[in-house]
């Protein structure tokens, strides 16, 4: 029987995730984190956002003790549920997938209350709220392609006229959904603007089309402000302009380019200072297009193709953020 490698005393971590049965263990980054934590001797608990509640000044949750294994299908087992204050764990990992709807926002309020009671929550709930995954690039204008965010159809039409070839997407989209490529001569461009913007009721991001998408939409992972040395280039399938794996893109791990490193080194320390332990930067060519902070993925694909232990790096960073006395 192998002995787990533990570089510090074992502690308890609580993972807020979607239903365990819905997680695809063969590729899920949260599962990768869980396996790495257990391999280092730590104790795991699982819960869903609906399990968190606030009562009499304390934020508690119904949690289940969790054990994981390397099986693809029957990858976990759980114990009997119990109620515990979130502050009783060494750290709480918020890994609920989007959509980032009002229930997600309410969850961040509850987790922020837990922080005031002494809980350590990653990614920090306030930072998640403050970083819309599309709009957050506005903080780093020097790395972005020409971009417009508006609900005004006339402004969108003028942007398309100026740049000729444009990507339109809603600010609350995920996985490549509702993303359109629109050219100046497209006879359907007005109806596309109406569709994406819900006839002016929803904000839309327009970005100049970046031809380097043919080489992949790169996912760069930041862990505690430092970049994983490989990105996952998500290459669109034939006839597509979206590289998202959920939209059929093919993931190919590659070493970071010089510009990738520049972007990561500029953003990493600032985002980590705000409590964003894990961030997924999306880069096409030399341009930053999104900053993903809810439940960034691609741990497994990068690890399998390069041998770099992304889950292990994550747990080392998480351990370093938790005082040894916890």
N, C-alpha and C positions, 0 to 999 in steps of 0.2 A: 504493500500500500504506500503510495507516494505521500510525502509530507508537504502541505502547501507552503509556498514561499511567502513569508510574512516579514516585512521590513519594519513594521511597527505593530504595537498591540492591536489585535483585532477589535473592530467596532461594529456598530449597527448602521446600515444604510437603508433608507426607505425610498422606493422608486414609485413615482406617480406615473402610471402608464395607461394606455388603452387596455381593454380586456385582454388578459394573457392569452386566451385562445385565438385572438385576432393577430397576434404578433407572429411574423414569419421568421422563425428562429434562424434559418439558414442565411438571412441577410440583415436582420434587424440590429441596428446599432445599440439600442437599449439592452438587448439580450447580450450583445458583446460586452457591454459594461458590466452587466450582472455576472457573467461568467468570469471576467477578469477579477472582480471584487471577491467572489467566492474562492477563486484559486489562491488568493492572498490571505485567506482565512477569515474574511469578514462575514458577518451575518446579514442576510437580506430580508426585506419585507416588501410586499407589493400592495398597492392600493390604486384606486381610480379617483378622479377628481370628485365624484359624487360621494366618496367616503369621508371627505373632509368636512368638519363642522366646527363652529365656534359657539361656546356656551360658558356663561359665567366667567368671562375674561380669559378663557383658555381655548386654544385651537387644538382640537383632537382629530383623530381619524380612526376608522375601522381598518385595520391592517391584517395581512395574512403573512405568517412566516413563509419564506420562499426558499426552495432549493432548486438549483439548475444543474443540467448535465449537458453533454455534447450531442445528444440525440437530436435529429432534425424535427421529428414530429412530436414525440413525448418528451419535451425538453425541460419540463418543470414539474414540481410537486409543491403543494401548499399545505400549511397546517391550519388549525382552527383560528378563525378571526378573533381579534381582541381589539380593545380600544386603548389608544395611547396618545399622550400629548406629542405633537410633532417635535417639540423641543427636546424630547427624550432621545432622539436619534442623533448620531454624530453628524449626519447631513441628510437632507431631503432632496432628491433629484426629480425635478419637474421635467418629465419626458412625454407629456401628452402631445399627440400629433395635432396639427391644425385640423379643421378650420379654427381660426382665431376669432371666435364669435363672442357674444356677451357672456356666455357661461364660462368661457376661458378667462375673460376679464374678471369675472366674479371669483374664479379660483385664485387669480393673482392677489385679489384683495384679502382672501383668507390666508394665503401664504405670507403676505406682508404682515398680517396680524401675528402669525406664528413667529416671524422674524423679530418682532418687537418683544416677544416672549422668550427670545434667546435661541430660536431655531436657526440653523444654517441651511439656506435654500439655494440650490443652483439649478438652472440659471436664476438669478435674482428676479423676483416677480416684478418689481418696478422697472428693471432694465428690459424685461420682456415686453412690458406695456409700452415703454418709451422707444422701442426699436421695431417699428413696422418693417417687415422684411423687405419690402420694396422701397419705402420712403427713407429708410435709414441711410441710403447711399448719399443723401443730400448733405450729410456731415463731411463727406470726403469728395468734394466736387473735382479735385485735381485728378481723380482716377476714373471719372465717369464719362461716358459718351454723351452727346447732346440729349437732354431729357426734359420732358414737360410733364407736370402733374396738374390736372384740371378736371372740372366737370363741364367746361364750356366747349361745345361742339365746334364753334367757330375757331377757337384757338387750336383745337386738334386738327381741323382741316388745314389751317395755315401752317402748322408744324409739318404735316404730310407734304404740302406743297413745297416747303423749304428743303426738306431732306429726301424727298422722292420715294424712299424705301424705309418703312417704319414698323416697329413692333408696338402693338397696343395690348395692355394687360390691366386687369383690375388690381387694386392695392391689396385685396384680401384673397387673391387666388393662391393655389398650391398645386404642385405636381404638374405644372404646365397647362392647367385647365384655363379655358377662356383666353388663351393667348392667340393673337392674330397678327399675321404679317400683312401689311397694307402698302401697296404702291400708289403713287400719285395718279396713275391712269386706271386704277381698279374701279370698275363700274359699280362695285358693291361697297365702296368705302363709306358712304354715308350710313348705310344700314349697319355696317360693322361698328361704326362709332356709336350709333344708337343702341346696338346690342350690348357692347362692352360697358357703356356708360349708363345703361338703363334709362335712356332718353334724358340724360342730364341729372339723374338722381344718384349716380355713383361716380366717385372719383376714378380717373383713369391715368395710368402712366404710359406715356409715349416715349420711346427711345429710338434713336437712329439705328437702323439695322446694321449689325456688325457681321460682315461676311465670314469672319473667322469662326463663326458657329459651326461651319463645316468640319473644323478640326476639333470641336468639342466645347461644351459648356463646362468649364473646370470647377469642381468643388474643392476648395482649399479649406482644410480643417484647422482651426485655432483651438488649442487647449491651454488654458491658463495664460493666454496671450502669446503663445509660441506656436508656430506653424508646424504641422506634420510635414515631413520633407517631400511627400508625394501628394499630388492632386489626382482626383478621379475625373478624367475628361469624359463627359457624357456626350457621345457622338450621335447625332440624329439619324434615324433610319431613313432610307431613301424616300424622297418626296416630302420630308418633314423639315421644319425649321426649329423644332423644339428638341433639346437634348435630354430632357428629363427622363429618368429611368421609368417613371410611371407612364410616360408617353411613348415608350418603346425604344428609348435611347440605349446605346451600348456603352458600358463603362470600361474605360481603359486607364489604368494608373500610369502616371508619368511623373518624373522629378519636377519640382517647381522650377519655373523659368526665372530669370533675373527680375522681370517685372512682377511676377507672382510674389517673389520674396519682398520686393519693395512695398507692394500693397499690404502684405501680411505684417511686415515690420512696422508700418505706419499705423495700422489699425489695431493690431494685437494688444499692445499695452493699454490703449485707451479703452477698449472693450472689456478687458479683464478688470481694469480699475473700477468699472461699473458693475462688476459681479457676474459677467458673462463668462462662465467657465468653459463652455463649448460653443463655438460659433462656426457656421459654414459660410464661407465667402464664395459667391458665384462670380466667376471671371470668364469673359469671352474675349479672346485675343488679349489685348492689354487693358481691357476695361472692366471695372467693377460694376456688376449689374444688380446684385442682391446681397443682403446680409441676413442669414438665417439664424434665428436665435431660439426658436421653440423646441424643436427636437431634431437637430442636424444629423444627417445620415452619412453613409459611405464608409463607416469604420470597417465593415467586413470586406468589402470589395478591395479596398486599399491593402488591408492586411493579407488577404489571400494572394493578391498579385505581386506584392513586393516583399512579404515577410516582415514588414514593419508592424510591431505589436501596438496598434492604435488603442485597443482597449486597455492594455497594460499602461500605456502612457497616460491615459485618462485617469486610471485609478491612482497612479503615482501622484498626479497633480491634485486629485481629490484628497488623498491622504495628507499631502503637504498643507492643504487648506484647513485641516482639522487639527486643533491642538492635541498634543500627545496625551494630555490629561483627560480627554473626552472618554 
